[in-house]
Amino acid sequence: MKKNAREVMEIFEALDATECVYSAAQLAGVDPKTVRRYARMRDRGMPVDGPIVRPKLIDPFMPKIEEWVERSQGKVRADKLHERLQLLGFTGDERTTRRAVAKAKERWKAGHRRTYRPWIAEPALWCQFDWGWGPKVPGPGGGEPRQTLLFCAWLAWSRYRVVVPAWDRSLGTLISCIDSMLRQFGGVPTYALTDNEKTVTIDRVAGVAVRHPQVVGTGRHYGVQVHTCVPFDPESKGGSEATVRIAKADLVPTDANLLGEYDSFTELRGACAVFCQQVNQRIHRETGKTPAAMLDIEKKRLHPLPEAPHTLALGESRQVLKDQTVRFGSVRYSTPPGLVGSEAWVRADGDELVIVVDLSRLAHRPEWMHGPAGLVEVARHQLSLPGRPVIDLTHYPNHPQDMDGGPRQPKPKPSTDAEKAFLDLGPGAKSWLIEAAAAGTSRMRVKMAAAVELAALVGVGEVDIALGLAATAGRFAEEDLMSIVQHRRHGSRPADLVVADEAHSVQPGTSAWADFGRVKPA
């Protein structure tokens, strides 16, 4: 049994007084073996209050366990190692082996733990960017929800963060996001660090990364040199990894942040802009200043940004026509409002057409567009064949939404005081005018004037309702409006209205003649 500190001091005091183990044991009231054990610990300089270490069955096998842990670099499984120990004569259970292996792995990791050196960044020298999975939002034109991606960038010295949503991570989208990133920075750093994706690194020869030619051309255009991190080592670009983690925590709906689903890609873009504004206006714990304030200082060291974006991998240049469409492959594709006359770039991405616009070059920015200036994907359509234009109805909010080629619904526009007085009665009067004109009603002006006079007697609201009922029932005769008003004044409901059509007839039936000529039984 382990002794407390007072009992141990009494043992040492008795041993120093008698200099005999047995006499000290009698004075302290303990066994002589206990006195001898504590005396040995004191002479060796060992802590007397430490745990009591007793021999275990696995102690003779510990050197072998440590050898296997070292050989596997701390990855060996305890159950497999236990099977080998049983072949060597170990008779203990698997629980003992698991504890021994866990301690051996802890000692191995302590000697092989990765060490880090603080990265002291210089202004305007490094930026990092990476991709992360974003939320699912409805596809272009309100289609099925699709998975989005978040392009997350981080300027090392000022800790300024940029998040741009995208539909894919293709080369054209990557260059578009890089352009938006640099325009939000307000300049170009010297180096950019990212991951080893096929859009950046196409091959590795003797451990040396071979850059994508288009990425090299993009870097030459903007004046930035793109580097990649160590393969399979995300810790070598921890700044962008942290940016991705923070962005996903605040933008992707989860049970932790209580966010709702996004209704459109534009809403996600606006949420990303709000997120960037919040994190860049918040005091950073490392610098004690806001990243936005640090960026104002770093801008003085950044390289100038070219006015024209790099369009080599963004596709072909097109002009948005007067009907808000661009032509690609002899097919017209619609664009959002506010882009007529501006330059757009189109490219085929699989079975889709991507339309990109540089917002910084627009004379008037559209109201629906949120977020910072730069290259932005404004539309995405399924590729079509010549003669089959692809039109998204949401791009034309103020136009008739009839894509079947049907007749347009006329809009009444009064040209005289009498017409204005009639149309001012309400929506029922407008419906009556449209339906009566379609039915070829005669003396319409006289009937409209009579409706205005009737409204002065019984009320505008009552006449407007009656006109709506007349338009629905197709009753445009001289006395029909007065009949409907009187019918309503007697308490009849509009649901009791009977529409005269060919489906119902007032002709009496012939069931009464069924027994004609038959003799009735007595």
C-alpha positions in Angstrom: 0.0 0.0 0.0 1.3 3.4 -0.9 2.2 5.7 2.0 1.3 9.3 2.3 3.9 12.1 2.7 3.6 12.1 6.5 4.2 8.4 6.8 7.1 8.5 4.5 8.8 11.3 6.5 8.3 9.3 9.7 10.0 6.3 8.1 13.0 8.4 7.0 13.2 10.0 10.5 13.2 6.6 12.3 15.8 5.3 9.8 18.1 8.3 10.4 17.7 7.9 14.2 18.4 4.2 14.4 20.3 3.5 11.2 18.7 0.0 11.3 16.0 -1.2 9.0 14.3 -3.4 11.6 14.4 -0.8 14.4 13.1 1.9 12.1 10.3 -0.4 11.0 9.3 -1.0 14.6 9.3 2.8 15.4 7.3 3.7 12.2 4.9 0.7 12.5 5.6 -0.7 9.0 7.2 -3.7 7.5 11.0 -3.8 7.2 10.6 -4.3 3.4 8.8 -1.0 3.2 11.6 0.8 5.0 14.2 -0.9 2.7 12.2 0.1 -0.4 11.9 3.8 0.5 15.5 3.9 1.6 16.6 2.5 -1.8 14.5 5.0 -3.6 15.9 7.9 -1.6 19.5 6.7 -2.2 18.9 6.5 -6.0 17.4 9.9 -6.2 14.0 8.6 -7.2 10.8 10.4 -6.2 9.3 8.7 -3.2 5.7 9.9 -4.0 5.6 8.4 -7.5 3.5 5.4 -8.6 4.6 2.0 -7.5 5.9 0.1 -10.5 5.4 -3.6 -10.3 6.7 -6.1 -12.8 4.3 -7.1 -15.6 4.0 -10.1 -17.9 4.7 -8.0 -20.9 7.9 -6.4 -19.6 10.2 -9.0 -21.3 8.5 -8.3 -24.6 8.7 -4.5 -24.5 12.0 -4.3 -26.5 10.3 -6.3 -29.3 7.2 -4.1 -29.2 9.3 -1.0 -29.5 11.2 -2.5 -32.4 7.9 -3.2 -34.3 6.5 0.3 -33.5 9.8 1.8 -34.8 9.8 -0.3 -38.0 6.1 0.6 -38.8 6.7 4.3 -37.9 4.0 4.1 -35.2 1.3 2.6 -37.5 1.3 -1.1 -36.3 -2.1 -2.4 -35.0 -2.2 -3.8 -31.5 -4.3 -6.8 -32.4 -1.8 -7.9 -35.1 1.1 -7.3 -32.8 -0.7 -9.4 -30.1 -0.9 -12.4 -32.5 2.9 -12.2 -33.0 3.6 -11.9 -29.2 1.6 -15.1 -28.6 3.9 -16.9 -31.0 6.8 -15.7 -28.9 5.3 -17.1 -25.8 3.3 -14.2 -24.3 0.4 -15.5 -22.2 -1.3 -12.2 -21.3 -4.6 -10.9 -22.8 -5.0 -8.5 -25.6 -5.9 -5.6 -23.3 -2.4 -5.7 -21.8 -0.9 -5.7 -25.3 -3.0 -2.7 -26.3 -1.9 -0.6 -23.3 1.8 -1.5 -24.0 1.5 -0.7 -27.7 -0.2 2.7 -26.9 2.6 3.7 -24.5 5.2 2.6 -27.1 3.5 4.7 -29.8 3.4 7.7 -27.4 7.2 7.4 -26.8 7.8 7.0 -30.6 5.7 10.1 -31.5 7.5 12.1 -28.8 10.8 11.5 -30.6 9.4 12.0 -34.1 6.9 14.9 -33.5 6.8 17.5 -36.3 8.2 20.8 -35.3 7.2 24.1 -36.8 9.0 27.4 -37.3 6.9 30.6 -37.2 6.4 32.1 -40.7 7.3 35.7 -40.6 5.6 37.0 -43.8 6.7 40.0 -45.7 4.3 42.6 -47.2 3.2 41.9 -50.8 5.2 38.7 -51.0 2.9 35.7 -50.6 -0.8 34.8 -51.1 -2.4 31.4 -50.8 -5.6 29.9 -52.3 -7.4 26.6 -52.1 -10.8 25.0 -52.9 -13.5 23.8 -50.5 -16.9 22.2 -50.9 -19.7 24.8 -50.7 -23.5 24.4 -50.1 -25.9 22.9 -52.6 -28.0 25.6 -54.4 -30.5 25.4 -57.3 -28.9 25.1 -60.7 -29.1 27.8 -63.4 -32.7 28.6 -64.2 -34.0 27.1 -60.9 -33.0 23.5 -61.7 -32.1 20.7 -59.4 -29.7 21.6 -56.5 -26.1 21.3 -57.4 -22.9 21.2 -55.4 -20.9 24.4 -55.4 -17.3 25.1 -54.5 -15.7 27.9 -52.6 -12.5 29.5 -53.8 -10.7 30.7 -50.7 -7.7 33.0 -50.8 -5.5 34.5 -48.1 -3.0 37.3 -48.2 -0.2 36.3 -45.8 1.0 39.6 -44.3 -2.3 41.4 -43.9 -4.4 38.2 -43.3 -6.9 39.6 -45.8 -9.4 36.8 -46.9 -11.3 36.4 -50.2 -14.1 33.8 -50.8 -15.6 33.4 -54.3 -18.3 30.8 -55.1 -18.1 28.7 -58.2 -19.8 25.8 -60.0 -16.7 23.9 -60.8 -12.9 24.0 -60.5 -12.0 23.9 -64.1 -9.1 25.9 -65.5 -11.3 28.7 -66.8 -13.0 29.0 -63.5 -9.7 29.0 -61.7 -8.3 31.9 -63.7 -11.6 33.8 -63.3 -11.4 33.3 -59.5 -7.7 34.4 -59.5 -8.7 37.6 -61.3 -11.4 38.3 -58.8 -9.0 37.6 -56.0 -6.3 40.0 -57.2 -8.9 42.7 -57.9 -10.2 42.5 -54.3 -6.6 42.7 -53.1 -6.1 45.8 -55.2 -2.8 44.6 -56.5 -0.6 41.6 -57.3 1.7 39.8 -54.8 5.0 38.2 -55.9 4.1 34.6 -55.2 0.9 32.5 -55.0 0.9 29.1 -53.2 -1.7 26.5 -53.9 -2.3 22.7 -54.0 -1.1 20.2 -56.6 -4.2 20.0 -58.8 -4.3 19.1 -62.5 -5.3 22.7 -63.4 -1.9 23.9 -61.9 0.5 20.9 -61.9 0.2 18.6 -64.9 3.1 16.2 -64.0 6.0 15.6 -61.6 9.4 14.7 -62.9 11.9 13.5 -60.3 9.8 15.2 -57.6 9.8 18.5 -59.6 6.3 19.9 -60.4 5.6 20.7 -64.0 3.3 23.7 -64.3 0.3 24.0 -66.6 1.2 26.2 -69.5 -2.0 28.2 -69.2 -1.3 28.9 -65.5 2.2 30.0 -66.4 0.7 32.4 -69.0 -1.8 33.7 -66.4 1.0 34.3 -63.9 3.0 36.1 -66.6 0.0 38.3 -67.5 -0.6 39.4 -63.9 3.0 39.3 -62.7 2.7 36.6 -60.1 4.6 33.3 -59.8 2.4 30.3 -58.9 4.0 27.7 -56.6 2.6 24.4 -55.2 2.9 22.9 -51.7 4.5 19.6 -50.8 2.3 16.8 -52.1 -0.1 15.3 -49.6 1.0 17.8 -47.0 -1.8 20.5 -46.5 0.0 21.8 -43.4 2.5 23.5 -45.8 -0.2 25.9 -46.8 -2.0 26.3 -43.5 -3.2 29.9 -44.2 -5.5 28.9 -47.0 -6.6 25.7 -45.1 -7.7 27.8 -42.2 -9.5 30.2 -44.6 -11.4 27.2 -46.1 -12.3 25.9 -42.7 -13.6 29.3 -41.5 -15.6 29.9 -44.7 -17.3 26.5 -44.6 -18.2 27.0 -40.9 -20.0 30.3 -41.7 -21.4 29.7 -45.2 -22.3 26.0 -45.5 -25.7 25.3 -43.7 -25.2 22.9 -40.8 -26.8 22.1 -37.5 -24.1 24.2 -35.7 -24.6 27.5 -37.6 -28.4 27.2 -38.1 -28.2 28.5 -41.7 -31.0 27.9 -44.1 -30.7 26.7 -47.7 -29.8 29.2 -50.4 -32.4 29.9 -53.0 -30.0 30.9 -55.8 -26.4 31.2 -56.7 -26.7 35.0 -56.5 -27.7 34.7 -52.9 -24.7 32.6 -52.1 -22.5 35.1 -53.8 -23.9 37.9 -51.7 -23.4 35.8 -48.5 -19.8 35.3 -49.5 -19.4 39.1 -49.9 -20.9 39.7 -46.4 -18.7 37.0 -44.9 -15.5 38.6 -46.4 -16.5 42.0 -45.1 -17.1 40.6 -41.6 -13.8 38.7 -41.2 -11.8 41.5 -42.8 -13.2 44.1 -40.5 -12.6 42.0 -37.4 -9.5 42.5 -35.3 -7.0 39.7 -35.9 -5.5 38.2 -32.7 -2.1 37.9 -34.2 -1.6 41.5 -35.5 -4.1 43.3 -33.2 -5.4 45.2 -36.3 -8.1 44.5 -38.8 -7.1 42.8 -42.1 -8.7 45.7 -44.0 -6.4 48.2 -42.3 -3.4 46.0 -42.9 -4.3 45.7 -46.5 -4.2 49.5 -46.9 -0.6 49.4 -45.9 0.2 46.3 -48.0 -1.3 47.8 -51.1 1.7 50.2 -51.3 3.9 47.2 -51.9 1.7 45.2 -54.2 2.4 45.2 -58.0 0.0 47.1 -60.3 -2.9 45.1 -61.5 -3.5 45.0 -65.3 -6.7 46.6 -66.4 -7.6 43.9 -68.9 -8.2 40.4 -67.4 -6.5 37.3 -68.7 -8.9 35.8 -71.2 -6.8 33.1 -72.8 -8.6 30.3 -70.9 -11.9 32.1 -70.4 -13.2 31.2 -73.9 -14.2 33.4 -76.8 -15.2 37.1 -76.6 -18.8 37.9 -77.4 -20.9 41.1 -77.2 -24.3 40.9 -75.4 -26.9 41.8 -78.0 -30.0 43.9 -77.6 -32.2 40.9 -76.8 -29.8 40.0 -73.8 -28.3 37.1 -75.6 -24.9 36.0 -76.8 -24.2 33.7 -79.8 -22.1 30.6 -79.5 -22.1 27.9 -82.2 -25.0 29.6 -84.0 -27.2 29.4 -80.9 -28.4 32.2 -78.8 -28.1 32.0 -75.0 -29.7 34.5 -72.6 -27.9 36.6 -70.1 -29.2 38.5 -67.0 -30.5 42.1 -67.4 -28.2 45.0 -67.4 -25.4 43.6 -69.6 -26.6 44.7 -73.1 -23.7 46.1 -75.1 -21.0 44.8 -72.7 -18.3 42.3 -73.5 -18.7 38.7 -72.3 -16.6 35.5 -72.5 -18.2 32.2 -73.3 -16.7 28.7 -73.1 -18.0 25.2 -73.3 -17.5 23.2 -70.0 -18.6 19.7 -70.7 -22.2 19.8 -71.8 -22.7 23.4 -70.5 -22.0 26.9 -71.7 -20.4 29.2 -69.2 -20.8 33.0 -69.6 -18.4 35.3 -67.7 -18.5 39.1 -67.5 -15.9 41.5 -66.0 -18.0 43.7 -63.6 -15.2 46.2 -63.3 -15.6 47.2 -66.9 -19.4 47.8 -66.8 -20.5 51.5 -67.0 -23.5 50.7 -64.8 -23.5 47.8 -62.4 -26.7 45.7 -62.4 -28.8 45.8 -59.2 -29.0 42.0 -59.0 -25.2 41.6 -58.9 -23.7 41.5 -55.4 -20.1 41.1 -54.4 -16.8 42.8 -55.5 -15.8 43.7 -59.0 -13.9 41.3 -61.3 -14.6 38.3 -63.5 -18.0 36.8 -62.4 -19.9 33.9 -63.9 -23.3 35.3 -64.7 -25.0 32.4 -66.5 -24.7 28.8 -67.3 -26.8 26.9 -69.9 -27.0 23.5 -71.4 -25.4 23.4 -74.8 -28.0 23.4 -77.6 -28.2 22.9 -81.4 -28.6 25.6 -84.0 -32.2 26.8 -84.3 -32.9 26.0 -80.6 -32.1 29.1 -78.5 -31.7 28.6 -74.8 -33.7 31.3 -72.9 -33.9 31.5 -69.1 -37.2 33.2 -68.1 -35.7 34.6 -65.0 -33.4 36.8 -67.2 -36.5 38.7 -68.4 -38.5 39.7 -65.3 -40.4 42.5 -67.0 -41.4 40.7 -70.2 -44.3 38.3 -71.0 -43.3 34.8 -69.8 -44.9 33.0 -72.7 -42.4 30.7 -74.5 -45.0 28.8 -76.6 -45.5 31.6 -79.1 -49.0 32.4 -78.0 -50.6 35.9 -78.3 -49.6 38.6 -75.9 -52.1 39.7 -73.3 -53.1 43.3 -74.2 -52.5 46.1 -71.7 -55.2 48.7 -71.6 -53.9 52.3 -72.0 -56.6 55.0 -71.9 -56.4 57.8 -74.5 -59.5 59.7 -73.5 -61.1 60.9 -70.3 -64.0 58.5 -70.7 -61.6 55.5 -71.1 -59.6 56.6 -68.1 -62.7 57.0 -66.0 -63.8 53.4 -66.9 -60.4 51.8 -66.3 -60.1 53.6 -62.9 -63.0 51.5 -61.6 -60.5 48.7 -61.0 -59.1 45.4 -62.3 -62.6 44.1 -63.0 -63.0 46.9 -65.6 -59.7 46.0 -67.3 -60.8 42.4 -67.5 -64.2 43.3 -68.9 -62.5 45.5 -71.6 -60.1 42.8 -72.7 -62.7 40.0 -72.7 -65.4 42.1 -74.4 -63.0 43.2 -77.1 -62.0 39.6 -77.7 -65.7 38.6 -78.0 -66.4 41.3 -80.6 -68.9 43.2 -78.4 -70.7 46.1 -80.1 -71.3 49.5 -78.6 -68.5 49.1 -76.1 -68.0 52.8 -75.4 -71.7 53.3 -74.6 -71.6 50.3 -72.2 -68.4 51.6 -70.6 -70.1 55.0 -70.0 -73.1 53.3 -68.5 -70.8 51.4 -66.1 -69.3 54.7 -64.9 -72.7 56.2 -64.3 -73.8 53.0 -62.5 -70.7 53.2 -60.3 -71.7 56.7 -59.2 -75.0 55.3 -57.9 -74.2 51.9 -56.3 -70.4 52.4 -55.6 -67.2 51.8 -57.5 -66.3 48.6 -55.7 -69.6 46.9 -56.5 -69.5 47.8 -60.1 -65.9 46.6 -60.5 -66.8 43.2 -59.0 -69.8 43.0 -61.3 -67.6 43.8 -64.3 -65.2 41.1 -63.3 -68.0 38.6 -63.0 -69.4 39.6 -66.4 -65.9 39.1 -68.0 -65.7 35.7 -66.4 -69.2 34.6 -67.5 -68.9 36.2 -70.9 -72.0 38.4 -70.4 -71.6 41.7 -72.4 -75.2 42.5 -73.4 -76.9 45.8 -72.6 -78.6 44.9 -69.3 -76.1 42.2 -68.1 -74.2 44.5 -65.9 -77.3 45.8 -64.1 -78.6 42.2 -63.8 -75.4 41.1 -62.1 -75.4 44.1 -59.7 -79.1 43.4 -58.7 -78.3 39.7 -58.4 -75.5 40.4 -55.9 -77.6 42.8 -53.9 -80.1 40.0 -53.2 -77.4 38.1 -51.4 -76.3 35.6 -54.0 -72.8 34.4 -53.9 -70.3 34.7 -56.9 -69.8 30.9 -56.7 -73.4 30.4 -57.8 -72.7 32.1 -61.1 -73.6 29.8 -64.0 -71.5 30.2 -67.2 -73.5 29.6 -70.4 -71.6 27.2 -72.6 -72.2 24.2 -74.9 -71.6 21.7 -72.1 -75.0 22.4 -70.5 -78.4 22.7 -72.2 -81.8 24.1 -71.0 -83.7 21.8 -73.4 -86.2 19.7 -71.4 -85.5 16.0 -71.3 -87.7 13.1 -72.8 -87.9 11.0 -69.7 -91.6 12.0 -69.2 -92.5 10.3 -72.6 -90.9 7.0 -71.6 -94.3 5.4 -70.6 -96.4 7.0 -73.3 -98.8 4.4 -74.8 -98.2 1.8 -72.1 -101.2 0.4 -70.2 -100.9 0.9 -66.5 -101.7 -2.2 -64.5 -105.0 -2.2 -62.6 
